[in-house]
Amino acid sequence: MRMILAVAAVLYSASAFAQTDKPPMVGDKPLVQVQAKGTKETAAKPAAAPKGKPQSIAARLQACLDLDDGTKDRLNCYDAIIPPTPKPKPAKAKGYADCRFFKEEDERLACFNGFAESIPKLPKT
């Protein structure tokens, strides 16, 4: 009986000792907990994807076609999907990702429009 009481006393004191106000330590530094990063909100968002099913880049580019043609909103929509990174004297774009290299907004908008309109319409599910 004494042995059971001794073990219970040791376990009880160990659990009380573990519940201190100090944060857990790794060596001489406090343990850091990593949290998930927040997402950036943009002014012009492409159409939202259903939860659990991410949209492809093609579907998001086509969603930008719903905005008025030749407007800053449509360009912002495209730029939210593929951020611009201008280069000096870019060649003709071979794919939609190459549109980000144009410095002029009108050229970039025309480039994205050309690729977004040439994508075949995807079936809606």
DOVEXLUM-237317 format. One line per field, with one value per residue (C-alpha): chain; x, y, z; residue in three letters. Coordinates in Angstrom, 2 decimals. Example, Ala and Ser with C-alpha at 12.3 -4.5 7.8 and 13.67 -1.06 7.14 Angstrom:
<recs>
kette A, A
c1 12.30, 13.67
c2 -4.50, -1.06
c3 7.80, 7.14
rest ALA, SER
</recs>
This chain:
<recs>
kette A, A, A, A, A, A, A, A, A, A, A, A, A, A, A, A, A, A, A, A, A, A, A, A, A, A, A, A, A, A, A, A, A, A, A, A, A, A, A, A, A, A, A, A, A, A, A, A, A, A, A, A, A, A, A, A, A, A, A, A, A, A, A, A, A, A, A, A, A, A, A, A, A, A, A, A, A, A, A, A, A, A, A, A, A, A, A, A, A, A, A, A, A, A, A, A, A, A, A, A, A, A, A, A, A, A, A, A, A, A, A, A, A, A, A, A, A, A, A, A, A, A, A, A, A
c1 0.00, 2.84, 4.44, 1.26, 1.03, 4.68, 4.26, 1.08, 2.86, 5.77, 3.46, 1.29, 4.28, 5.73, 2.46, 2.24, 5.83, 5.07, 2.28, 4.48, 3.86, 7.13, 7.00, 8.64, 12.35, 14.68, 18.14, 18.24, 15.69, 11.88, 10.05, 8.48, 5.20, 4.75, 1.39, -0.10, 0.60, -2.30, -3.36, -3.17, -6.42, -6.32, -8.63, -9.70, -10.04, -10.71, -13.75, -13.52, -12.94, -15.18, -13.63, -11.29, -11.05, -8.42, -8.97, -6.42, -4.65, -6.65, -9.96, -8.81, -7.65, -11.01, -12.76, -10.99, -12.76, -15.99, -14.62, -14.93, -12.43, -9.54, -9.98, -7.55, -9.72, -9.17, -5.42, -5.37, -7.20, -4.56, -1.74, -3.19, -2.87, 0.52, 2.41, 4.26, 8.06, 9.09, 12.23, 13.87, 12.77, 10.79, 10.24, 6.82, 5.08, 5.09, 2.74, 0.50, 3.28, 5.42, 2.84, 4.19, 7.41, 5.75, 6.21, 3.33, -0.08, -1.82, 0.62, 0.29, -3.53, -3.60, -1.25, -3.35, -6.57, -5.16, -4.24, -7.36, -9.68, -7.85, -8.24, -11.10, -14.02, -13.79, -16.93, -18.59, -19.01
c2 0.00, 2.38, 1.72, 2.74, 5.94, 6.75, 6.27, 8.38, 11.15, 11.16, 11.23, 13.95, 16.16, 15.60, 16.66, 19.73, 20.63, 20.33, 22.92, 25.95, 29.40, 29.40, 28.46, 25.18, 25.57, 24.00, 24.39, 28.01, 29.30, 29.20, 26.79, 28.64, 27.47, 28.06, 29.35, 29.20, 32.20, 34.53, 35.02, 38.37, 39.93, 41.63, 44.29, 42.29, 38.61, 35.98, 33.76, 31.76, 28.04, 25.62, 24.60, 21.66, 21.89, 24.40, 25.98, 25.71, 28.77, 28.46, 28.61, 31.61, 33.43, 32.76, 34.14, 37.45, 37.65, 38.40, 41.85, 44.74, 44.52, 46.99, 48.04, 48.26, 45.79, 43.05, 43.70, 43.59, 40.26, 38.87, 40.34, 38.67, 35.29, 35.91, 38.84, 41.08, 40.96, 43.30, 42.61, 44.91, 44.24, 40.99, 38.86, 37.70, 35.74, 31.98, 31.27, 33.10, 33.19, 35.28, 38.10, 39.23, 40.42, 43.29, 46.67, 48.49, 47.74, 47.81, 45.26, 43.04, 43.24, 42.39, 39.48, 38.00, 38.55, 36.68, 33.64, 33.66, 33.84, 31.04, 28.58, 26.15, 26.50, 24.00, 22.03, 23.25, 20.64
c3 0.00, 0.83, -2.53, -4.37, -2.31, -3.02, -6.77, -6.74, -4.82, -7.29, -10.32, -8.80, -8.01, -11.50, -13.14, -10.88, -11.74, -15.50, -15.23, -14.70, -16.20, -18.09, -21.79, -22.80, -23.47, -26.02, -24.60, -23.40, -25.95, -25.71, -27.99, -30.94, -32.44, -36.17, -37.36, -40.87, -43.09, -43.91, -47.52, -49.24, -50.36, -53.75, -55.09, -58.14, -57.31, -59.94, -59.46, -56.25, -56.48, -54.63, -51.32, -51.62, -55.42, -56.65, -60.06, -62.82, -64.16, -67.39, -65.49, -63.46, -66.62, -68.25, -65.16, -65.83, -69.20, -67.30, -66.41, -68.90, -71.76, -71.80, -68.16, -65.30, -63.35, -65.92, -65.94, -62.13, -62.31, -64.67, -62.55, -59.43, -61.15, -62.78, -61.19, -63.67, -63.82, -66.66, -68.66, -71.20, -74.80, -74.40, -77.49, -78.63, -75.88, -76.46, -73.53, -71.09, -68.48, -70.86, -70.81, -67.43, -69.08, -70.97, -69.26, -70.95, -69.46, -72.86, -74.30, -71.24, -71.37, -75.10, -74.54, -71.72, -73.70, -76.68, -74.62, -72.40, -75.41, -77.26, -74.37, -75.13, -72.74, -69.91, -68.97, -65.80, -63.11
rest MET, ARG, MET, ILE, LEU, ALA, VAL, ALA, ALA, VAL, LEU, TYR, SER, ALA, SER, ALA, PHE, ALA, GLN, THR, ASP, LYS, PRO, PRO, MET, VAL, GLY, ASP, LYS, PRO, LEU, VAL, GLN, VAL, GLN, ALA, LYS, GLY, THR, LYS, GLU, THR, ALA, ALA, LYS, PRO, ALA, ALA, ALA, PRO, LYS, GLY, LYS, PRO, GLN, SER, ILE, ALA, ALA, ARG, LEU, GLN, ALA, CYS, LEU, ASP, LEU, ASP, ASP, GLY, THR, LYS, ASP, ARG, LEU, ASN, CYS, TYR, ASP, ALA, ILE, ILE, PRO, PRO, THR, PRO, LYS, PRO, LYS, PRO, ALA, LYS, ALA, LYS, GLY, TYR, ALA, ASP, CYS, ARG, PHE, PHE, LYS, GLU, GLU, ASP, GLU, ARG, LEU, ALA, CYS, PHE, ASN, GLY, PHE, ALA, GLU, SER, ILE, PRO, LYS, LEU, PRO, LYS, THR
</recs>
